[in-house]
């Protein structure tokens, strides 16, 4: 199972331009090993709970999207994508290409709706990619408009083992987004 998860993660990393690169133009050094997104002020801390930041950079320069990538033990991954907004934002529509890709590799939708994370109302959809014994390997796609920015999160984790870690990460991301982006 880990091989499937790692192959999917490798495919995601390979398809994301500049994932392993640090970008001095997009992010600046902040206190306590943080990276500060130059355009928005969003802070990507060096650690979020058990997660350690692996990389920051440009995700899609043509759309002005940037990212912070995190990983934790046991193959748990989280990626934050920041997208400047120029009008209304429809999270479900924005995430549709990710949904199509997930379904194309066999992911089965197991949940969808809105929830509160870190004080923000966030749209999310969860897919189950496989299960092994008592673990259910899932991918969560979440998005919300915060101020003039869309904050999108993609997480890969195993439920129920990583449920608390997933909640902690999501709450930290959206609480940080509200703190830095809501007034912009």
C-alpha positions in Angstrom: 0.0 0.0 0.0 2.7 2.4 0.9 4.1 1.9 -2.6 0.8 3.1 -4.1 0.7 6.1 -1.8 4.4 7.0 -2.6 3.9 6.6 -6.3 0.9 8.9 -6.2 2.8 11.4 -4.1 5.8 11.1 -6.5 3.4 11.8 -9.5 2.0 14.8 -7.7 5.5 16.1 -6.9 6.7 15.5 -10.5 3.7 17.3 -11.9 4.2 20.3 -9.7 6.7 22.7 -11.2 9.5 23.9 -8.9 8.3 21.8 -6.0 11.7 21.1 -4.6 13.1 24.6 -5.2 13.1 27.5 -2.8 12.1 30.7 -4.4 13.6 33.9 -3.0 11.2 36.0 -5.0 8.0 34.3 -3.8 8.9 33.6 -0.1 11.2 35.4 2.3 12.8 34.0 5.5 10.8 34.6 8.6 11.3 34.0 12.3 11.7 30.4 13.7 12.5 28.9 10.2 9.2 30.2 8.8 8.8 31.3 5.2 6.7 34.3 4.5 4.8 34.6 1.2 5.9 37.9 -0.2 2.6 38.8 -2.0 0.2 37.9 0.8 2.1 37.8 4.0 0.9 34.2 4.7 3.3 32.4 7.0 4.4 28.9 6.3 5.9 27.8 9.6 8.9 25.4 9.7 6.6 23.0 11.6 2.9 22.5 12.0 2.3 19.9 14.7 4.1 16.8 13.5 4.5 18.2 10.0 7.8 19.6 8.8 7.9 22.0 5.8 9.8 20.3 2.9 9.6 23.1 0.3 8.1 26.3 -0.8 7.9 27.9 -4.3 5.9 28.7 -7.3 3.3 26.1 -8.3 1.9 27.7 -11.5 3.5 31.0 -12.5 0.9 31.6 -15.1 -1.8 31.6 -12.4 0.5 33.3 -9.8 -0.1 30.3 -7.5 2.5 29.4 -4.9 2.8 26.5 -2.4 4.2 25.2 0.9 4.7 21.5 1.1 4.8 19.5 4.4 5.3 15.9 5.4 5.0 13.9 8.7 5.9 10.4 9.7 4.2 7.4 8.2 3.6 9.0 4.8 1.3 11.9 5.8 1.6 14.8 3.4 0.0 18.3 3.2 0.3 21.0 0.6 -0.9 24.5 0.9 -1.6 26.5 -2.3 -2.1 30.2 -2.4 -4.0 31.8 -5.3 -4.7 35.5 -5.7 -8.4 36.2 -6.3 -9.7 38.6 -8.9 -13.4 38.1 -8.2 -15.7 35.5 -6.7 -14.2 32.2 -5.9 -16.0 28.8 -6.2 -13.9 26.3 -4.3 -15.6 23.2 -5.8 -15.1 24.5 -9.3 -11.5 25.4 -8.6 -10.7 21.9 -7.3 -12.5 20.1 -10.1 -9.2 19.2 -12.0 -7.9 17.6 -8.8 -11.1 15.6 -8.3 -11.0 14.4 -11.9 -7.4 13.3 -11.5 -8.2 11.5 -8.2 -11.1 9.7 -9.7 -9.0 8.7 -12.7 -6.5 6.9 -10.4 -9.3 5.0 -8.7 -10.2 7.3 -5.7 -13.7 6.9 -4.4 -15.4 10.0 -3.0 -16.4 9.4 0.6 -17.3 12.8 1.8 -18.0 16.4 0.7 -19.3 19.6 2.3 -18.3 22.6 4.3 -16.7 22.6 7.8 -15.0 25.1 10.1 -11.2 24.9 10.3 -9.3 27.4 12.3 -12.4 29.7 12.3 -12.8 29.7 8.5 -15.6 28.0 6.6 -13.9 25.6 4.2 -15.3 23.5 1.4 -13.7 20.0 1.3 -14.0 16.7 -0.5 -12.4 13.5 0.7 -11.5 10.5 -1.4 -10.4 7.0 -0.3 -7.7 5.6 -2.4 -7.4 2.2 -0.7 -7.6 0.4 2.7 -5.3 -2.0 4.4 -6.4 -3.8 7.5 -7.7 -1.1 9.8 -6.3 1.9 7.8 -8.1 3.8 5.2 -5.8 5.8 2.9 -7.4 9.1 2.0 -6.8 12.3 0.1 -8.5 15.5 1.3 -9.0 18.5 -1.0 -10.0 21.7 0.8 -10.4 25.3 -0.3 -11.7 28.6 1.0 -11.5 32.3 0.0 -9.8 34.3 2.7 -9.5 38.0 2.0 -8.3 38.4 -1.5 -6.7 34.9 -1.6 -7.8 31.3 -2.1 -6.2 28.9 0.3 -6.3 25.4 -1.0 -5.0 22.3 1.0 -4.4 18.8 -0.3 -3.7 16.2 2.4 -2.8 12.5 2.1 -3.3 10.5 5.3 -4.4 7.2 6.8 -7.7 7.2 8.9 -8.2 6.6 11.7 -4.5 6.7 12.7 -3.9 10.3 11.3 -7.3 11.9 11.9 -6.1 14.1 14.8 -3.0 15.1 12.8 -5.2 16.0 9.8 -7.5 18.2 12.0 -4.5 19.9 13.6 -2.9 20.7 10.2 -6.2 22.0 8.7 -7.0 24.2 11.8 -3.5 25.6 11.8 -3.5 26.5 8.1 -6.9 28.2 8.1 -6.3 30.0 11.5 -3.0 31.3 10.0 -4.8 32.3 6.8 -7.5 34.3 8.7 -4.8 36.0 10.8 -2.7 37.1 7.8 -5.1 37.3 4.8 -8.6 38.2 6.1 -7.9 41.9 6.3 -6.1 42.1 2.9 
